[in-house]
Amino acid sequence: MTFSSLVFLFVFFPVTFILYALIRQKTARNVILIIASIVFYAFGEPVAVMIMIVSVLLNYLFGLLCASESDPSGKKAKTAVFLAVLVNIGLLIAYKYTGFFVSVFDGITGLSIPVPHIRLPIGISFFTFQGLSYVIDVYRNKKLVQRNFFYVLLYIAFFPQLIAGPIVRYEDIALQIESREFNIERISSGITRFIAGLGKKVIVANQMGFIADTVFSLEPSSIGMGPAWIGAICYTLQIFFDFSGYSDMAIGLGRMFGFDFKENFNYPFIASSIQDFWRRWHISLSTWFKEYVYIPLGGNRKGELRTTINKLVVFFLTGFWHGAAFTFIVWGMLHGLCQMLETYQIVPTKKKWFKPIGHVYTLLVVILAFVLFRADTLMQGFRIIGDMFSFGAGDAVSNAQVYSCISPLTITLFIFAVLLSTPVFRILKEKIYAKGHQVPYEYVESIVSVIVLALAILSLVSGKYNPFIYFRF
């Protein structure tokens, strides 16, 4: 089940919300959310739901060991953290990377060990990271330990952020699990945020994704320069609006039930460097790697060379986290390489004169890297990048297939997507509020939300293209 499915919009969410609103007792509300979250996950993963629950149970027990009062030496706590890393990373490796490692081993040795095809549980990359962060945080601060298993279960399994993030740290919502507000204002703002995310996903991302998929389904040798750029830019917009759209929906849903999740995207396409880009893109993931990998490795405290190595390790893992393929690894390492060039000022991002150029440089790196991220193989990715700079005309039939996807509607959506990628609407809102026109703005915002919701539902009812790209992660 996904947020952009009719069964979620018209069955699961209304039932869950109505039950939650009718029952006012705190513990009962938590039970409703836990049951709803398990049902939500089991709807698409009836077997894997047990994996998720066992993962939560083990991390809960590891947390108790970390906070054990009968452990003055800290040996139990260190053992618990070691086991937590072993279990969570081991779970990821077993389900996500076994086939990759076997195929690489076969390629190196020339053997023909059968490559296992293991179904990847949805959201495993997210709930294992949340569980691991909980244990490490308790190890660092025993006061964070939660002795109520169901609180830990709700924290990790809460359906808004279970399958696509954002990655939430326990200390950020610990108090909200025990006591939170549920009122009209929060519900209203949550609905508005959810609809904005739904519109991003269904109306913008899906349309951009259809064009991108058309380009990437063609043989690279038949693609001209124009279609190659169209495919690359459309995929960049697709993954941004899909990912940020899901984050918006998660934040909106959380707000409706009294939870405040931190922002996950902050206009990454206006960044003037790759370092700036990663302060704005998938913030919860970059923060996770900073807190639990980069800083423990030494951060920037052990000299420039060690700092560079630490950053490259982080970006290698960031790429590998996204998927078991060399395309993801190279994507991550390309970003790491650019950060290294910026750190040593080989790319002079700190120079004032470079800032306008920096925006172009950053967008170019991001778009080219996303071509590799989207490609089925490195060869396909590099060939499409070659097409982007080849000035070739391409095959007339293939070009016609790509250009046939472009209509006045897609052009309008593209322009709107570009505007949404910048803070232009946020700035406009701030200016309107500054002039005291808050009420008229809110009326217009409500009307726009209703229109966006109607258009999204019409698109879903028509059965149009609506992929769930997180199956790859």
Stockholm file with secondary structure:
# STOCKHOLM 1.0

chainA/1-473         MTFSSLVFLFVFFPVTFILYALIRQKTARNVILIIASIVFYAFGEPVAVMIMIVSVLLNYLFGLLCASESDPSGKKAKTAVFLAVLVNIGLLIAYKYTGFFVSVFDGITGLSIPVPHIRLPIGISFFTFQGLSYVIDVYRNKKLVQRNFFYVLLYIAFFPQLIAGPIVRYEDIALQIESREFNIERISSGITRFIAGLGKKVIVANQMGFIADTVFSLEPSSIGMGPAWIGAICYTLQIFFDFSGYSDMAIGLGRMFGFDFKENFNYPFIASSIQDFWRRWHISLSTWFKEYVYIPLGGNRKGELRTTINKLVVFFLTGFWHGAAFTFIVWGMLHGLCQMLETYQIVPTKKKWFKPIGHVYTLLVVILAFVLFRADTLMQGFRIIGDMFSFGAGDAVSNAQVYSCISPLTITLFIFAVLLSTPVFRILKEKIYAKGHQVPYEYVESIVSVIVLALAILSLVSGKYNPFIYFRF
#=GR chainA/1-473 SS CCTTSHHIIIIIHHHHHHHHHHCCCHHHHHHHHHHHHHHHHHHHCTTHHHHHHHHHHHHHHHHHHHTCTTCTTSHHHHHHHHHHHHHHHHHHIIIIIHHHHHHHHHHHHCCCCCCCCCCCCTTHHHHHHHHHHHHHHHHHCGGGCCCCHHHHHHHHHCHHHHTTCCCCCHHHHHHHHHSCCCCHHHHHHHHHHHHHHHHIIIIIIHHHHHHHHHHHTSCGGGCCHHHHHHHHHHHHHHHHHHHHHHHHHHHHHHHHTTCCCCCCCSCGGGCSSHHHHHHHSSHHHHHHHIIIIITTTTTTSSHHHHHHHHHHHHHHHHHHHHCSSHHHHHHHHHHHHHHHHHHTTSSCTTSGGGHHHHHHHHHHHHHHHHHHHHSSSHHHHHHHHHHHTSCCCCCHHHHHHHHTTCCHHHHHHHHHHHHHTTTHHHHHHHHHHHTTCHHHHHHHHHHHHHHHHHHHHHHHHTTCCCCCGGGGC
#=GC SS_cons         CCTTSHHIIIIIHHHHHHHHHHCCCHHHHHHHHHHHHHHHHHHHCTTHHHHHHHHHHHHHHHHHHHTCTTCTTSHHHHHHHHHHHHHHHHHHIIIIIHHHHHHHHHHHHCCCCCCCCCCCCTTHHHHHHHHHHHHHHHHHCGGGCCCCHHHHHHHHHCHHHHTTCCCCCHHHHHHHHHSCCCCHHHHHHHHHHHHHHHHIIIIIIHHHHHHHHHHHTSCGGGCCHHHHHHHHHHHHHHHHHHHHHHHHHHHHHHHHTTCCCCCCCSCGGGCSSHHHHHHHSSHHHHHHHIIIIITTTTTTSSHHHHHHHHHHHHHHHHHHHHCSSHHHHHHHHHHHHHHHHHHTTSSCTTSGGGHHHHHHHHHHHHHHHHHHHHSSSHHHHHHHHHHHTSCCCCCHHHHHHHHTTCCHHHHHHHHHHHHHTTTHHHHHHHHHHHTTCHHHHHHHHHHHHHHHHHHHHHHHHTTCCCCCGGGGC
//
